[in-house]
Amino acid sequence: MANLRPRAKGQSGNPAGRPKSPVDIAALAREHGPKCIEVAAALLDDPDPRIRLSALTALLDRGFGKPATTIVTPDAPTALTMLHLVAAKAFSAELPAEQQAAQPGNAPPARIDGNRPAIDAPIDLMQPL
């Protein structure tokens, strides 16, 4: 039966941590790395284009790293990360007013439904609120 007693604040539920594996799988895999690269390189000459594509993708990803994924909006080349930063800044500007409205005796906070008006001026993320 599990121990259902609450722990003291700051105390770990697993103080010993994850048990160590008796075998270092990553080290064993790295030993075969050079042979795997040779096999993948040999597959570049395979007549099946799907196998060639898989081999070259694996080699390029490991040699140069996977390419960064950037998602842009259809109407402007704004990266999704920037949109998240703008939304976070706008939300943090509205949060104190919503928290004030949520205090007892005040009107209930406005519902955020995603249909907010567009921001008129660009937001400078480097400036404090």
C-alpha positions, 0 to 999 in steps of 0.5 A: 500500500502506498504511503499516503501521509503528506510530505513536509514542504520541500521534501522530495517524494523520491529522495534517492532519485531514479535507480541507476541502470545496470547498463549505459545504453547511450554509451553502448549506442555511441560505440556503434555510431561510426558503423551506423554512419557508414551504413546510412552513407551506403544507403544513399546509393539505394535505388529506393528514393524513400530509403535515400531520403531517410538516410540523407535526413538522418545524416544531415540532422546529426551532422548539422542539427535539425533546422529551426521551425518558424511558424509565420502568420499568413498576413505578416511574417511574424514568428509565432514566438513573437506573437506569444510574447506580445500576447503575454505582455498584453495579458500581463498589462490587463491582469492587475485590473482583472485581479482587482475586479475579482476582489470581493464586492467588485464586479466579476472579471470580464471574460476573455474569449479571444475576440479582443480588438487588434492592438493599435500600436506596435508593442515594444517588448523591451520597454517596461509596462 
